[in-house]
Amino acid sequence: MLPALVLALAALGTALLRLWSYRAQLLEMARILEETPAESNLRLTVRMSGPAPRRLCRAVNKRLEEGRQLRLETQRREQELKYTMACISHDIRTPLAGAMGYLQLLEGEPDRQGEYLDIIKKRLGDLEELLEELFLYTRIQGGSLPLECGELAALPPLWDALAEFYPRLEAAGVEPDLRFEREDMKIWASPEALGRVYRNLIANALRHGGGGLTVSGRNGEICFSNRLPPGPRPDPEHLFDRFYQSSPARMKGGAGLGLSIVRELMERMDGRASAQIRGGTLEIRLVFSVFEPQHPG
């Protein structure tokens, strides 16, 4: 009887010692979590044996890492917001200040009313285009722009976009050269998104190009190419970045979002956009899916 009692007391003592050790470790973990700043890269360690304490430690560390990543993402978004607001304020002020300036001139020189009104109309048109671009970009980034893709003829939306830009193309002396291997070329796209992609690329060629515009298509790929003007060359690696502009480009209008919108819309349609410079020609290539993508689930 006595040996059994001794063994029972020894087992009880061991269990109590382990419980005390667990309690001490948990209290230590709680103290560390309470005293450590939120921005710390803290990682908890566990001295207790057994799968349960290690599982608890892993779970806590996972949540700590998730919190750290969330804080970093929040900081990144805050920096992006500050940068975006700075760019937007500059781009909105430019056409608005121009319109206000010509309104003041109009008051002092009524005999030039027609000339000044045309300029004011142009400045306000630039502002409207800028605001539309910004609104579209925020909708894309916020996920509030649903796209319904399907098999689509590539050329008709391009003809519509070119017709819309006809006055500007004619004024710039640009006659688009279309080189499609097949007039019935089909791609996987959203009609609305494809039209926007086309319009942004045409506008980019008119605003920043050095003349000429060639659009070619074959095997599910469409390439917009135009000569570059003299001066600094854009960096193809950053051409689709938000607000990216080569040094003289900001004087030509636009918020630097047009090509970024092109890339975002292409990715939303399971395609991609890329750019390269060959000699003095900028080529922007669109690669589309030629069949319905198979998504898991």
C-alpha positions as CSV (number, residue, x, y, z in Angstrom):
1,M,0.0,0.0,0.0
2,L,2.7,2.4,1.0
3,P,4.7,2.1,-2.3
4,A,1.5,2.8,-4.3
5,L,0.8,5.8,-2.2
6,V,4.3,7.1,-2.8
7,L,4.0,6.6,-6.5
8,A,0.6,8.4,-6.6
9,L,2.0,11.4,-4.6
10,A,5.0,11.5,-7.0
11,A,2.7,11.5,-10.0
12,L,0.5,14.2,-8.5
13,G,3.6,16.3,-7.7
14,T,4.9,15.9,-11.3
15,A,1.5,16.9,-12.6
16,L,1.3,20.0,-10.3
17,L,4.8,21.0,-11.3
18,R,3.9,20.8,-14.9
19,L,0.7,22.8,-14.4
20,W,2.8,25.4,-12.5
21,S,5.3,25.5,-15.4
22,Y,2.5,25.9,-17.9
23,R,0.9,28.7,-15.8
24,A,4.3,30.5,-15.5
25,Q,5.0,30.2,-19.2
26,L,1.5,31.5,-20.1
27,L,1.8,34.4,-17.7
28,E,5.3,35.2,-19.2
29,M,3.8,35.2,-22.7
30,A,1.0,37.4,-21.7
31,R,3.4,39.9,-20.1
32,I,5.6,40.0,-23.2
33,L,2.5,40.6,-25.4
34,E,1.3,43.4,-23.1
35,E,4.6,45.2,-22.8
36,T,5.9,44.9,-26.4
37,P,5.1,47.8,-28.8
38,A,2.7,47.0,-31.6
39,E,5.4,47.8,-34.2
40,S,7.8,45.2,-32.8
41,N,9.0,42.2,-34.7
42,L,8.4,40.1,-31.6
43,R,8.3,36.3,-31.9
44,L,7.3,34.2,-28.9
45,T,9.2,31.1,-27.9
46,V,8.0,28.2,-25.7
47,R,9.9,26.1,-23.2
48,M,7.0,23.8,-22.4
49,S,7.0,20.3,-23.9
50,G,4.2,18.7,-25.7
51,P,2.3,19.5,-28.9
52,A,-0.4,21.8,-27.4
53,P,2.0,24.6,-26.1
54,R,3.9,24.5,-29.4
55,R,0.7,24.8,-31.3
56,L,-0.4,27.7,-29.2
57,C,2.9,29.5,-29.7
58,R,2.8,29.0,-33.5
59,A,-0.8,30.3,-33.6
60,V,0.2,33.4,-31.6
61,N,3.3,34.1,-33.8
62,K,1.2,33.7,-36.9
63,R,-1.3,36.3,-35.7
64,L,1.6,38.6,-34.7
65,E,3.1,38.3,-38.2
66,E,-0.3,38.9,-39.8
67,G,-0.7,42.0,-37.7
68,R,2.8,43.2,-38.7
69,Q,2.1,42.6,-42.4
70,L,-1.2,44.5,-42.0
71,R,0.6,47.5,-40.4
72,L,3.2,47.5,-43.2
73,E,0.4,47.4,-45.8
74,T,-1.4,50.2,-44.1
75,Q,1.7,52.3,-44.0
76,R,2.4,51.6,-47.7
77,R,-1.2,52.6,-48.6
78,E,-0.9,55.8,-46.6
79,Q,2.3,56.7,-48.5
80,E,0.6,55.9,-51.8
81,L,-2.3,58.0,-50.8
82,K,-0.1,61.0,-50.0
83,Y,1.7,60.6,-53.3
84,T,-1.5,60.2,-55.2
85,M,-3.0,63.3,-53.6
86,A,0.1,65.3,-54.4
87,C,0.0,64.2,-58.1
88,I,-3.8,64.7,-58.4
89,S,-3.6,68.2,-56.9
90,H,-0.9,69.2,-59.3
91,D,-2.7,67.8,-62.4
92,I,-6.1,69.3,-61.4
93,R,-4.6,72.7,-60.7
94,T,-2.9,73.0,-64.1
95,P,-5.9,73.0,-66.5
96,L,-8.1,74.8,-63.9
97,A,-5.5,77.6,-63.4
98,G,-5.3,77.9,-67.2
99,A,-9.0,78.2,-67.6
100,M,-9.2,80.8,-64.8
101,G,-6.4,82.8,-66.4
102,Y,-8.1,83.0,-69.7
103,L,-11.4,84.0,-68.1
104,Q,-9.6,87.0,-66.6
105,L,-8.1,87.8,-70.0
106,L,-11.6,87.5,-71.5
107,E,-12.9,90.2,-69.2
108,G,-10.2,92.6,-70.2
109,E,-10.1,91.8,-74.0
110,P,-13.7,91.1,-75.1
111,D,-12.7,91.4,-78.8
112,R,-10.8,88.1,-78.5
113,Q,-13.8,86.3,-76.9
114,G,-13.9,83.5,-79.5
115,E,-10.2,82.7,-79.2
116,Y,-10.2,82.7,-75.4
117,L,-13.4,80.7,-75.1
118,D,-11.9,78.0,-77.3
119,I,-8.9,77.8,-75.1
120,I,-11.0,77.7,-71.9
121,K,-13.1,74.9,-73.5
122,K,-9.9,73.0,-74.2
123,R,-8.7,73.4,-70.6
124,L,-12.0,72.3,-69.1
125,G,-12.0,69.4,-71.5
126,D,-8.6,68.3,-70.2
127,L,-9.9,68.6,-66.7
128,E,-12.9,66.5,-67.5
129,E,-10.7,63.8,-69.1
130,L,-8.4,63.9,-66.1
131,L,-11.2,63.5,-63.6
132,E,-12.8,60.6,-65.6
133,E,-9.4,58.9,-65.7
134,L,-9.0,59.3,-61.9
135,F,-12.5,58.0,-61.2
136,L,-12.0,55.0,-63.4
137,Y,-8.7,54.1,-61.8
138,T,-10.2,54.3,-58.3
139,R,-13.1,52.0,-59.4
140,I,-10.6,49.5,-60.8
141,Q,-8.5,49.6,-57.6
142,G,-11.5,49.4,-55.4
143,G,-12.9,46.3,-57.2
144,S,-16.1,48.1,-58.1
145,L,-15.8,47.8,-61.9
146,P,-17.2,44.4,-62.9
147,L,-16.1,43.1,-66.2
148,E,-18.0,40.5,-68.3
149,C,-15.6,38.9,-70.7
150,G,-16.4,36.8,-73.7
151,E,-15.1,35.9,-77.2
152,L,-15.0,39.2,-79.0
153,A,-14.0,40.5,-82.5
154,A,-10.9,42.7,-81.9
155,L,-11.4,45.2,-84.8
156,P,-14.9,46.8,-84.4
157,P,-14.1,48.4,-81.0
158,L,-10.9,49.7,-82.5
159,W,-12.8,51.3,-85.4
160,D,-15.1,52.9,-82.9
161,A,-12.2,54.3,-80.8
162,L,-10.5,55.7,-83.9
163,A,-13.7,57.3,-85.0
164,E,-14.0,59.0,-81.6
165,F,-10.5,60.3,-81.9
166,Y,-10.8,61.3,-85.6
167,P,-10.8,65.1,-85.0
168,R,-7.7,64.9,-82.9
169,L,-6.0,62.5,-85.2
170,E,-6.7,64.8,-88.2
171,A,-5.5,67.9,-86.3
172,A,-2.3,66.1,-85.5
173,G,-1.9,64.9,-89.1
174,V,-1.9,61.2,-88.0
175,E,-3.4,58.6,-90.2
176,P,-3.5,55.3,-88.4
177,D,-2.1,52.3,-90.2
178,L,-4.0,49.1,-89.4
179,R,-2.2,45.8,-90.1
180,F,-4.3,42.9,-88.9
181,E,-3.6,39.4,-90.2
182,R,-7.3,38.5,-90.0
183,E,-10.2,41.0,-89.9
184,D,-12.2,38.5,-87.9
185,M,-9.5,38.1,-85.3
186,K,-11.2,37.0,-82.0
187,I,-9.9,37.7,-78.5
188,W,-11.2,37.1,-74.9
189,A,-12.2,40.5,-73.6
190,S,-14.9,42.8,-72.2
191,P,-16.3,45.2,-74.8
192,E,-16.2,48.2,-72.4
193,A,-12.7,47.4,-71.1
194,L,-11.3,46.8,-74.5
195,G,-12.7,50.1,-75.8
196,R,-11.1,51.9,-72.9
197,V,-7.8,50.2,-73.5
198,Y,-7.9,51.2,-77.2
199,R,-8.8,54.8,-76.4
200,N,-6.1,55.1,-73.7
201,L,-3.4,53.8,-76.1
202,I,-4.6,56.2,-78.9
203,A,-4.6,59.1,-76.5
204,N,-1.1,58.2,-75.3
205,A,0.2,58.1,-78.9
206,L,-1.3,61.5,-79.6
207,R,-0.2,63.1,-76.3
208,H,3.3,61.7,-76.0
209,G,4.2,60.4,-79.5
210,G,6.2,61.9,-82.2
211,G,3.8,61.2,-85.0
212,G,2.3,58.2,-86.7
213,L,0.3,55.3,-85.3
214,T,0.4,51.7,-86.4
215,V,-1.9,49.1,-84.9
216,S,-1.1,45.5,-85.9
217,G,-2.7,42.2,-84.8
218,R,-2.2,38.5,-85.1
219,N,-2.6,35.3,-83.0
220,G,-4.4,37.0,-80.1
221,E,-1.9,39.9,-79.8
222,I,-2.3,43.5,-80.7
223,C,0.5,46.0,-80.9
224,F,0.3,49.8,-80.9
225,S,3.5,51.5,-82.1
226,N,4.4,55.1,-82.7
227,R,7.5,57.2,-83.2
228,L,8.9,58.9,-80.1
229,P,9.6,62.6,-80.1
230,P,13.2,63.9,-79.6
231,G,14.3,64.2,-76.0
232,P,14.2,61.8,-73.0
233,R,13.0,58.3,-73.7
234,P,10.4,56.7,-71.4
235,D,11.5,53.7,-69.4
236,P,9.6,50.6,-70.6
237,E,10.0,49.0,-67.2
238,H,8.0,51.8,-65.5
239,L,5.8,52.9,-68.3
240,F,2.7,51.3,-66.7
241,D,3.4,52.6,-63.2
242,R,0.9,55.0,-61.7
243,F,1.7,58.7,-62.5
244,Y,4.9,57.7,-64.4
245,Q,5.8,60.4,-66.9
246,S,9.0,61.3,-68.7
247,S,10.2,64.8,-67.8
248,P,8.4,66.8,-70.5
249,A,5.2,64.8,-70.5
250,R,3.5,66.6,-67.7
251,M,3.3,69.7,-69.8
252,K,1.2,67.8,-72.3
253,G,-1.6,66.9,-70.0
254,G,-2.8,63.7,-68.4
255,A,-2.4,62.3,-65.0
256,G,0.0,59.5,-65.9
257,L,-2.8,57.0,-65.3
258,G,-3.7,56.0,-68.8
259,L,-1.2,53.2,-69.3
260,S,-1.6,52.0,-65.7
261,I,-5.4,51.6,-66.5
262,V,-4.4,49.7,-69.6
263,R,-2.4,47.2,-67.6
264,E,-5.0,46.9,-64.9
265,L,-7.8,46.2,-67.4
266,M,-5.7,43.7,-69.4
267,E,-4.9,41.8,-66.2
268,R,-8.6,41.8,-65.2
269,M,-9.3,40.2,-68.7
270,D,-6.7,37.5,-68.1
271,G,-4.3,39.2,-70.5
272,R,-1.2,41.3,-70.1
273,A,0.4,44.5,-71.5
274,S,4.1,45.1,-72.1
275,A,6.2,47.8,-73.7
276,Q,9.5,48.1,-75.5
277,I,11.4,50.6,-77.5
278,R,12.9,49.6,-80.9
279,G,15.1,52.4,-82.2
280,G,12.9,55.5,-82.0
281,T,9.6,53.6,-81.9
282,L,7.6,52.7,-78.8
283,E,5.7,49.4,-79.0
284,I,2.9,48.6,-76.6
285,R,1.9,45.0,-76.9
286,L,-1.4,43.5,-75.7
287,V,-1.6,39.8,-75.2
288,F,-5.2,38.4,-74.9
289,S,-6.6,35.1,-74.0
290,V,-8.1,33.5,-77.1
291,F,-10.4,31.2,-75.2
292,E,-12.3,31.2,-72.0
293,P,-9.9,30.9,-69.0
294,Q,-10.5,27.9,-66.8
295,H,-10.6,29.0,-63.2
296,P,-10.6,26.4,-60.4
297,G,-13.7,26.1,-58.4
